[in-house]
Amino acid sequence: AAAMVMEERDDNEDLFDEEEPQVDTSFRHAIVVDGLPVVPKEKYEKLMNVIRKFFLQVGTIVENGLEMPTNPETGASLGFAFIEFSSDEEATAAIVKANGYKLDKSHTFIVNSFEDYKKYTAIPDEEVEQPPPPYVPKENVKSWLLDPAARDQFVVRYNDETEIWWNDPGKPDPQPEFSRKNWSENYVSWSPRGTYLASFHRLGIVLWGGPSWKTHVKLSHGGVKCLDFSPCENFVVTWSAEGNQKESLIVWSVKTGAKLRCFQGAKEGGPPEMEWPAFKWCHDDSLFARLGDDCIYVYESSTMKLIKDKQDKRSSVKVDGVRQFLWSPSDPIVSLWVPEHLNQPAKVVLMELPSRTELRQKNLFSVADLRMTWHEQGHFLCVKVDKHSKSKKTLNSAFELFRLRDKGVPIEVQEFNKDTTILAFAWEPKGLRFAIVHADGGSNRTDVSLHSMGSKHNGRVSLIKTLEKKSCNSLFWSPSGGILLLANLKGTAGQLEWIDVNVMQTIGEAEHFMCSDIEWDPTGRYVATCVSHWRHQMENGYNIWSSHGRPLGHVKQDKFFQFLWRPRPPSMLSEAKEKEVRKNLRDYSRKYEEEDLKMKRSLQGDMLKQRQEKHAAFEEWLKETSAQYKEQRELRIQLRGGQESDNESAYTLIEDVDEVELTYREEEIIV
């Protein structure tokens, strides 16, 4: 019985220990509201009701949970209050909603948790000097630009592999500089100046950089599908199709990874996919904009707010019916166009921002379609206009060429006959020429015409030459200008032709069957052609060519997805200095030709050394095999019943001749 009593007592003690309540001594459910008006005793209750009504929208205030201290002598409030909610979650929500809330022009709420009181009171009265953290040097994210041979890098994606390579065509048996399996779940993307490589993951975006390709910053955005960098790499924009679309479009800081502002993503009731890029950036990252209904929303990147108008109010740029806009690549100027509506003609407008000054306007009539293309340096703007004929049965094309560097922005018009169809247009980078692919009379024959703007200032458009019967539908200028690659990417054709525009001669011809993508390297020395698995399931891989069409490398990979050259930052040389370098290119080239010759001899020496090592290894193997063969002579004689088989003179050579008689018949044919 005593044992039973003792056991029962122990059970009760254990049960008591389990049910012993824990006293919560924290004040996480209470908040302190500062910044309140100081009111006399007569208005005390009125202010109490205002505060109680505001915070009841967030949560439940416990009984006697609102306390606003007063001056014991005058009865006036002291400008702060204590509020106790029924739960920690409600107190946290109140801090988020009320902190920074403007009660009126003179009073703004400053809200903190009552728990912070302990933290602030624990600060010592005397300053305690903290030892500085140890210095850890960061990797140079621009180190790839310091390559002694001035090589470029590129990234390739195939299967589950992502690899970074140096472009070194003369090197035998090259290996990737860096590789990682399952580096990205979708695709990868370089930043515009090549500093970072962005990878996609289920929970967001990761930016990588430096010689060891360490993580630079992580952007937490679940289900992210699209990414876009600003031109100077200060900002990045992401969009996710998941969750609330009111905040699915986010602008981030690249340096800190901070979320700067959220915007509306896909519109309710509209298509689930967004038009990308959602924002268009000014050349210096100072402004970014997106198209709205009868307006353009232009934001300051420094404040993430709309630009101010002439009345110093933040508002959108109102343009009734605006269909599209583009930023100039070199100036804070946008080109926009408005289609025809009722009796109003279509128009193209050049506008300077943020001043909203209209620089030029051109009215157009009977417009069926319109496309704008800026020159890379912002000197010119080409507006391709497709116009209806009077019968509305045919379309006529014309170019409206704006000269941005001339006073008043003059416009030259180049019209084509009704049988001409413009298939492609491309400006020459760092030059004054442009090329077009056109077909006449609906035939399958295509021609390529090259035109010149004459001069950056006060020039006249002129036709240089028409290259007839060129099988192409796409144009790819070398980034340094001077060389134009004609490509036929329709279907599985893949014809390639390199044109030296300075002498108007073909300098190379080739074919890359099923070619889907073409990309010049940043220097214009090499060009890559690819067959992506996203377009064709066969013949996947890439080829690398010289700027004159000489094949330098061919790689085949199953499920090959991407080939992207690593971009370079803009040159710090002025246009005049670049022109001087091109003029004296022969003097510079001698130095690099000597370096190339040394490298070639070094590679040849390495190859000769490898061949000698392989030859010596073969001779050694042959010597060992001959010795082993001699050692096994007695065993061979024994196995063959005492017959000598190693002596070749013991063999009798018998030659058999087989003769076959052929029968034939002669016929004489008289003509």
C-alpha positions in Angstrom: 0.0 0.0 0.0 2.9 2.4 0.8 4.4 1.6 -2.6 1.1 2.4 -4.3 0.8 5.7 -2.4 4.4 6.6 -3.3 3.8 5.7 -7.0 0.6 7.8 -7.0 2.4 10.7 -5.4 5.2 10.5 -8.1 2.6 10.5 -10.9 0.9 13.5 -9.4 4.2 15.3 -9.1 5.0 14.6 -12.8 1.6 15.7 -13.9 2.0 18.9 -11.9 5.3 19.6 -13.4 3.8 19.2 -16.9 0.9 21.6 -16.2 2.9 24.2 -14.4 2.2 27.5 -16.2 5.0 29.7 -17.5 4.6 33.4 -16.7 5.1 35.6 -19.7 6.9 38.7 -18.4 7.4 40.3 -21.8 5.5 43.2 -23.2 5.5 42.3 -26.8 1.7 42.8 -27.0 2.1 46.5 -25.9 3.2 49.4 -28.0 4.3 53.0 -27.4 2.9 55.7 -29.7 4.8 58.9 -29.8 4.3 62.1 -31.9 0.8 62.7 -30.6 -0.6 66.3 -30.3 -0.3 67.9 -26.9 -3.9 68.9 -26.0 -5.4 70.6 -23.0 -7.6 68.8 -20.5 -10.8 69.9 -22.4 -9.7 68.0 -25.6 -8.2 65.0 -23.8 -11.2 62.6 -24.3 -11.7 63.7 -28.0 -8.0 62.7 -28.7 -8.4 59.5 -26.8 -11.4 58.5 -29.0 -9.5 59.4 -32.2 -6.5 57.2 -31.1 -8.8 54.3 -30.0 -10.8 54.4 -33.2 -7.6 54.3 -35.4 -6.0 51.4 -33.6 -9.2 49.3 -33.3 -8.9 48.9 -37.0 -5.8 46.8 -36.4 -6.7 44.6 -33.4 -8.5 44.4 -30.1 -7.4 46.7 -27.3 -7.7 45.0 -23.9 -9.8 46.6 -21.2 -8.1 49.7 -19.9 -5.5 49.0 -22.5 -5.1 52.6 -23.7 -3.2 55.0 -21.5 -2.2 58.5 -22.4 -0.2 60.2 -19.6 -1.0 63.8 -18.6 0.7 66.6 -16.8 -0.4 66.4 -13.2 -0.5 70.1 -12.8 -2.3 71.2 -16.0 -4.0 68.0 -17.1 -2.7 68.4 -20.6 -1.5 65.4 -22.5 2.3 64.7 -22.9 2.3 63.7 -26.6 2.6 59.9 -26.2 0.4 56.9 -25.3 0.6 53.2 -24.3 -1.6 50.7 -26.0 -2.0 47.1 -25.0 -3.4 44.6 -27.5 -4.8 41.1 -27.0 -2.0 39.4 -28.9 1.6 39.9 -30.0 0.6 39.6 -33.7 -1.9 42.5 -33.4 0.8 44.7 -31.7 3.2 43.9 -34.6 0.6 44.7 -37.2 -0.1 48.0 -35.4 3.6 49.0 -35.6 3.7 48.2 -39.3 0.6 50.2 -40.1 0.9 53.2 -37.8 4.6 53.9 -37.8 5.1 57.0 -40.0 1.3 57.7 -40.3 0.5 61.4 -40.6 -2.3 62.4 -38.3 -2.2 65.9 -39.6 0.4 68.3 -41.1 2.2 68.7 -37.8 2.0 65.3 -36.2 3.3 61.9 -37.4 3.1 58.7 -35.4 6.3 57.1 -34.2 5.4 53.6 -33.0 7.6 51.1 -31.2 7.2 48.0 -29.2 7.2 48.4 -25.4 9.7 45.6 -25.4 12.2 48.0 -27.0 12.2 50.0 -23.8 14.5 47.4 -22.2 16.9 47.5 -25.2 17.2 51.3 -25.1 17.5 51.5 -21.3 20.3 48.9 -21.4 22.6 51.3 -23.3 25.4 52.3 -21.0 25.9 56.0 -20.2 29.6 55.8 -21.1 30.6 54.9 -24.6 32.4 51.6 -24.9 34.8 51.4 -27.8 34.1 48.3 -29.9 37.0 46.6 -31.6 36.8 46.8 -35.4 36.0 43.5 -37.2 38.9 41.9 -39.0 39.3 43.1 -42.5 38.3 40.6 -45.1 39.2 41.7 -48.7 36.5 41.3 -51.2 37.0 39.7 -54.6 37.4 42.0 -57.6 34.2 41.6 -59.7 36.0 43.3 -62.6 39.0 40.9 -62.6 38.1 39.2 -65.8 38.8 42.5 -67.6 42.4 42.3 -66.5 43.2 39.2 -68.6 46.6 39.8 -70.2 45.5 38.4 -73.5 42.3 40.5 -73.5 40.2 37.3 -74.0 36.4 37.3 -73.6 34.3 34.9 -71.6 31.1 33.2 -72.5 28.5 31.0 -70.6 26.9 27.9 -72.0 24.0 25.8 -70.7 23.2 22.2 -71.7 21.4 19.5 -69.9 21.9 20.3 -66.2 25.3 21.9 -66.7 26.2 25.6 -66.7 29.8 26.4 -67.7 32.0 29.6 -67.9 34.7 29.5 -70.7 37.5 31.7 -71.8 37.4 32.2 -75.6 40.8 30.8 -76.6 40.4 29.2 -80.1 44.1 28.5 -80.5 44.4 26.5 -77.3 44.3 22.7 -77.7 42.0 20.7 -75.4 40.5 23.7 -73.6 38.7 23.3 -70.3 35.9 25.4 -68.7 37.0 28.1 -66.2 34.1 27.3 -63.9 31.2 24.9 -64.0 28.3 23.9 -61.8 25.5 21.3 -62.1 21.9 22.6 -61.6 23.3 26.2 -61.3 20.0 27.6 -62.5 16.5 26.2 -62.8 15.5 28.1 -65.9 18.0 30.2 -67.8 20.9 32.5 -66.9 21.5 36.1 -67.8 24.5 38.5 -67.8 24.2 42.0 -66.4 24.6 44.6 -69.1 28.2 45.3 -68.2 29.1 41.7 -67.5 29.8 42.1 -63.8 27.2 39.6 -62.6 25.6 36.4 -63.7 22.0 35.9 -62.6 20.6 32.4 -62.0 16.9 31.5 -61.4 15.6 29.5 -58.5 12.3 28.6 -56.9 12.7 31.1 -54.1 14.3 33.9 -56.1 17.3 35.2 -58.0 21.0 34.9 -57.1 23.7 37.2 -58.5 27.2 35.7 -58.9 30.5 37.3 -59.6 34.3 37.5 -59.0 37.0 35.0 -59.9 35.6 32.2 -57.7 32.0 32.9 -58.7 30.7 33.5 -55.2 27.2 34.7 -54.3 27.0 38.5 -54.5 23.4 39.0 -53.4 20.2 37.0 -53.1 16.8 38.4 -54.1 14.0 36.5 -52.4 11.1 36.5 -54.8 9.2 33.2 -54.9 8.2 31.8 -58.4 10.2 34.5 -60.2 10.0 34.2 -64.0 11.5 37.3 -65.5 14.5 39.5 -64.8 15.8 42.8 -66.2 18.8 44.9 -65.3 19.2 48.6 -65.5 21.8 49.8 -68.1 24.4 50.8 -65.4 23.7 47.7 -63.2 22.4 49.7 -60.2 19.0 48.1 -60.2 17.3 44.9 -61.2 13.6 44.2 -61.8 11.9 40.9 -61.2 8.4 39.6 -61.8 6.6 36.5 -60.4 3.4 35.0 -61.7 2.6 33.6 -58.2 0.8 35.4 -55.4 -0.8 38.9 -55.3 -0.2 40.6 -58.7 -0.5 44.0 -57.0 3.0 43.6 -55.6 4.5 41.0 -58.0 6.8 43.5 -59.9 9.7 44.5 -57.7 12.7 46.8 -58.1 15.8 45.9 -56.2 19.1 47.5 -55.4 22.0 45.4 -56.9 24.6 46.6 -54.4 22.6 45.9 -51.2 19.9 43.5 -52.4 17.3 45.8 -50.7 13.7 45.8 -52.0 13.1 49.4 -53.2 9.5 49.3 -54.4 6.7 46.9 -55.5 4.5 47.6 -58.5 1.4 46.1 -60.1 2.3 43.0 -62.2 -0.2 41.4 -64.6 -3.5 43.2 -64.8 -6.6 41.5 -63.5 -8.7 40.0 -66.3 -5.8 40.4 -68.7 -3.3 37.9 -70.1 -1.4 35.9 -67.4 2.0 36.8 -68.9 3.5 40.2 -68.7 5.0 42.2 -71.5 8.7 42.2 -70.8 10.6 44.3 -70.0 8.0 45.9 -67.8 10.1 49.0 -67.3 12.3 50.8 -69.8 15.4 52.6 -68.3 17.1 55.8 -69.1 20.7 55.4 -70.2 22.2 56.6 -66.9 19.7 54.8 -64.6 18.3 58.1 -63.3 14.8 57.4 -64.7 12.7 54.4 -65.5 9.2 54.3 -67.1 6.3 52.0 -68.1 3.4 52.4 -70.4 0.0 53.2 -68.8 -3.5 54.1 -70.1 -3.1 57.3 -72.1 0.0 58.1 -70.1 3.6 57.1 -69.4 4.6 56.6 -65.8 8.1 58.0 -65.3 9.8 57.4 -62.0 13.0 58.7 -60.3 15.3 55.9 -59.4 16.6 57.9 -56.4 13.1 58.2 -54.8 11.1 55.5 -56.6 8.4 58.2 -57.1 6.9 59.8 -60.1 8.7 62.8 -61.6 7.4 66.3 -60.9 5.5 68.4 -63.3 5.7 72.2 -63.8 3.4 72.7 -60.8 5.9 70.7 -58.7 3.4 67.9 -58.3 4.3 64.3 -58.9 2.2 63.0 -61.9 2.4 60.8 -64.9 3.2 62.1 -68.4 -0.2 62.5 -70.1 -0.2 61.4 -73.8 -3.7 60.4 -75.1 -3.6 57.1 -76.9 0.2 56.5 -76.6 1.0 53.0 -78.0 4.7 52.7 -77.5 7.8 54.5 -76.3 11.6 54.0 -76.3 14.5 55.7 -74.5 17.4 57.2 -76.4 20.6 55.1 -75.7 22.6 58.2 -74.9 20.3 61.0 -73.7 17.2 61.5 -71.4 14.9 61.6 -74.4 12.0 59.3 -75.2 10.5 58.7 -78.6 6.8 57.8 -78.6 4.0 57.3 -81.1 0.3 57.7 -81.0 -2.0 55.9 -83.5 -4.7 57.7 -85.5 -8.0 58.3 -83.7 -11.1 59.7 -85.2 -10.0 62.8 -87.1 -6.6 63.0 -85.3 -3.6 61.9 -87.3 -1.0 59.5 -85.9 2.1 61.2 -84.6 5.7 60.5 -83.4 7.0 62.7 -80.6 10.5 63.3 -79.2 10.3 64.4 -75.5 13.0 65.3 -73.1 12.5 64.1 -69.5 12.1 65.0 -66.7 11.4 68.5 -68.1 8.6 67.1 -70.4 9.9 69.4 -73.1 8.7 68.4 -76.6 11.7 68.5 -79.0 10.0 67.4 -82.2 6.7 66.1 -83.5 5.8 64.5 -86.8 2.2 63.9 -87.9 1.5 60.8 -90.1 -1.6 59.6 -92.0 -3.0 56.2 -93.0 -0.7 54.4 -90.6 -1.1 50.6 -90.4 2.0 49.9 -88.3 5.0 51.8 -86.9 8.4 50.7 -85.5 11.1 52.8 -84.0 14.8 51.9 -83.9 17.5 54.1 -82.2 21.1 54.4 -83.3 23.4 52.9 -80.7 25.0 56.2 -80.0 21.7 58.2 -80.1 22.7 60.2 -83.2 19.7 59.1 -85.2 16.2 57.6 -84.9 14.6 55.5 -87.7 10.8 55.3 -87.7 9.6 52.6 -90.1 6.0 53.5 -91.2 3.7 51.1 -93.0 0.9 53.1 -94.7 -2.3 52.1 -96.2 -2.8 52.9 -99.9 -5.9 54.9 -100.9 -7.7 51.6 -101.7 -6.7 50.1 -98.3 -5.6 46.9 -100.2 -1.9 47.4 -100.1 0.8 48.8 -97.8 3.6 51.2 -98.6 6.7 51.5 -96.4 8.7 54.6 -95.6 11.5 55.6 -93.3 11.3 58.8 -91.2 14.9 59.5 -90.2 15.4 61.9 -87.3 18.7 63.7 -86.9 19.1 64.3 -83.1 22.4 66.2 -83.3 21.2 68.9 -85.7 19.3 72.0 -84.5 15.5 71.5 -84.6 15.9 67.8 -85.2 15.3 67.7 -89.0 13.6 64.7 -90.6 14.5 63.0 -93.9 11.9 60.7 -95.5 12.9 57.7 -97.6 9.9 56.1 -99.4 9.7 52.7 -101.1 7.4 51.6 -103.9 4.3 49.6 -103.1 5.9 46.3 -104.2 8.8 46.6 -101.8 8.6 44.7 -98.4 11.1 45.6 -95.7 12.1 42.4 -93.9 14.9 43.7 -91.6 16.6 46.9 -90.6 19.8 47.4 -88.6 22.0 50.5 -87.7 25.8 50.1 -87.9 27.3 50.5 -84.4 29.7 53.3 -84.1 29.1 54.3 -87.7 26.8 56.3 -90.0 25.4 53.5 -92.1 22.3 51.3 -92.0 21.3 48.1 -93.8 17.9 46.8 -94.9 16.7 43.4 -96.3 13.9 43.9 -98.8 11.9 41.9 -101.3 10.2 43.2 -104.4 6.9 42.1 -105.9 6.2 39.4 -103.3 8.9 37.2 -104.8 11.2 34.9 -102.8 14.2 36.9 -103.9 15.7 39.1 -101.2 18.2 42.0 -101.7 20.3 43.8 -99.1 20.8 47.6 -99.5 23.3 49.7 -97.6 22.7 53.4 -97.0 24.7 56.2 -95.4 23.5 59.1 -93.3 26.4 61.2 -94.7 27.4 62.8 -91.5 26.4 63.2 -87.9 25.7 66.9 -88.5 24.0 68.3 -91.6 24.2 65.1 -93.7 22.1 63.6 -96.4 20.9 60.1 -96.8 22.3 58.2 -99.8 22.3 54.7 -101.2 25.7 53.1 -101.1 25.0 49.8 -102.9 22.4 47.1 -103.3 23.6 43.5 -102.9 21.2 41.5 -105.1 20.0 37.9 -104.6 21.1 37.5 -101.0 19.5 34.6 -99.2 18.9 36.2 -95.8 16.2 37.5 -93.4 18.4 38.8 -90.5 21.2 41.3 -90.2 24.0 41.2 -87.6 26.5 44.1 -87.5 29.9 43.6 -85.8 30.0 45.7 -82.6 33.0 47.6 -84.0 31.2 48.2 -87.3 32.6 47.6 -90.8 31.5 44.0 -91.1 27.9 42.8 -91.7 26.8 39.2 -91.2 23.8 38.2 -93.4 21.9 35.2 -92.0 19.0 33.1 -93.1 17.4 31.8 -89.9 14.1 30.8 -91.5 13.3 27.1 -90.9 16.5 25.0 -91.0 18.4 27.0 -93.7 21.3 28.5 -91.7 23.2 30.2 -94.6 25.8 32.7 -93.4 27.6 35.4 -95.4 30.1 38.0 -94.1 30.3 41.3 -95.9 33.1 43.9 -95.6 31.0 47.0 -96.0 34.1 49.3 -96.5 34.9 47.5 -99.8 31.5 45.9 -100.4 32.9 42.4 -100.8 32.0 39.0 -99.5 34.8 37.9 -97.2 33.3 34.6 -95.9 30.5 32.2 -96.6 29.3 29.2 -94.5 26.3 27.2 -93.4 25.2 26.2 -89.9 22.3 23.8 -90.4 19.3 24.6 -88.2 21.0 27.7 -86.8 18.6 29.5 -84.3 20.8 32.2 -82.6 23.7 34.4 -83.6 25.7 36.6 -81.3 28.9 38.7 -81.9 31.4 38.9 -79.1 31.8 42.4 -77.5 34.9 43.2 -79.4 33.7 42.2 -82.9 36.6 39.7 -83.3 34.4 36.5 -83.1 30.9 35.5 -83.7 29.0 32.5 -82.4 26.1 30.6 -84.1 24.0 28.2 -82.1 21.3 25.6 -82.4 19.2 25.8 -79.2 17.1 22.9 -77.9 14.4 25.5 -77.2 13.9 25.7 -81.0 15.2 22.5 -82.5 15.6 19.1 -80.8 18.4 18.0 -83.1 21.9 19.2 -84.1 22.2 21.1 -80.8 25.5 22.9 -80.1 27.4 25.9 -81.2 30.1 27.1 -83.7 32.6 29.9 -83.2 33.8 31.8 -86.2 36.3 34.6 -86.8 35.1 38.0 -87.9 35.8 37.0 -91.5 33.9 33.7 -91.4 36.7 31.3 -90.7 35.5 28.3 -88.5 37.4 28.2 -85.2 35.5 25.7 -83.2 32.5 23.3 -83.3 30.9 21.8 -80.2 27.9 19.5 -80.2 25.9 19.0 -77.0 22.6 17.2 -76.4 19.9 19.5 -75.0 22.0 22.6 -75.6 20.1 25.7 -74.4 22.2 28.9 -74.2 25.3 30.6 -75.5 25.9 34.1 -74.1 29.0 36.2 -74.5 30.0 38.1 -71.4 29.3 41.8 -72.1 32.0 44.5 -71.5 31.5 47.9 -69.9 31.4 50.9 -72.3 34.7 52.2 -73.5 36.1 55.1 -71.6 37.6 56.5 -74.8 36.0 59.4 -76.6 34.7 59.0 -80.2 37.7 61.0 -81.4 40.2 58.8 -79.6 38.5 55.6 -80.9 38.7 57.0 -84.4 42.4 57.8 -83.9 43.0 54.2 -82.7 41.2 52.7 -85.7 43.3 55.0 -88.0 46.5 53.8 -86.5 45.4 50.2 -86.1 48.3 48.8 -88.1 50.8 50.2 -85.6 48.9 48.6 -82.7 48.4 45.4 -84.6 52.2 44.7 -85.0 52.5 44.4 -81.3 49.7 42.0 -80.9 50.8 40.0 -84.0 54.1 39.4 -82.3 52.4 38.3 -79.2 50.2 35.9 -81.2 53.2 34.5 -82.9 55.0 33.9 -79.6 51.8 32.2 -78.3 51.5 30.1 -81.4 55.2 29.0 -81.1 54.6 28.2 -77.5 51.6 26.1 -78.3 53.5 24.4 -81.1 56.4 23.7 -78.6 53.9 22.2 -76.1 52.4 20.1 -78.8 55.8 18.9 -80.0 56.7 18.0 -76.4 53.5 16.0 -76.0 54.2 14.1 -79.2 57.8 13.3 -78.1 56.5 12.1 -74.8 53.9 9.9 -76.5 56.5 8.6 -78.9 58.9 7.7 -76.1 56.1 6.0 -74.2 55.2 3.9 -77.3 58.9 2.9 -77.8 59.0 1.8 -74.2 55.9 -0.2 -74.5 57.2 -1.8 -77.7 60.5 -2.7 -76.0 58.6 -4.4 -73.1 56.3 -6.3 -75.4 59.2 -7.6 -77.5 61.0 -8.9 -74.4 57.8 -10.6 -73.2 57.4 -12.2 -76.6 60.9 -13.6 -76.5 60.3 -15.0 -73.0 57.2 -17.0 -74.2 59.0 -18.6 -77.2 59.5 -22.1 -75.5 55.8 -22.0 -74.4 54.6 -21.3 -78.0 56.7 -24.3 -79.4 55.3 -26.6 -76.7 51.7 -25.5 -77.4 52.2 -26.2 -81.2 53.6 -29.7 -80.7 57.3 -28.9 -81.1 56.9 -26.9 -84.3 58.9 -23.7 -84.7 56.5 -20.8 -85.5 58.7 -17.7 -85.0 61.0 -18.4 -88.0 59.3 -16.8 -91.0 61.6 -18.7 -93.5 60.0 -22.0 -92.4 56.8 -20.9 -94.0 56.0 -21.6 -97.7 54.2 -18.9 -99.6 51.7 -20.2 -102.1 50.1 -17.9 -104.6 46.7 -18.8 -106.2 45.5 -17.0 -109.3 41.8 -17.1 -110.1 40.8 -16.2 -113.7 37.3 -15.4 -114.6 36.3 -15.2 -118.3 33.9 -12.4 -119.1 31.4 -12.7 -121.9 30.4 -9.7 -123.9 28.3 -8.8 -127.0 28.9 -6.0 -129.5 26.1 -4.0 -131.0 26.4 -1.5 -133.8 23.9 1.4 -133.6 23.5 3.5 -136.7 22.4 7.1 -136.2 
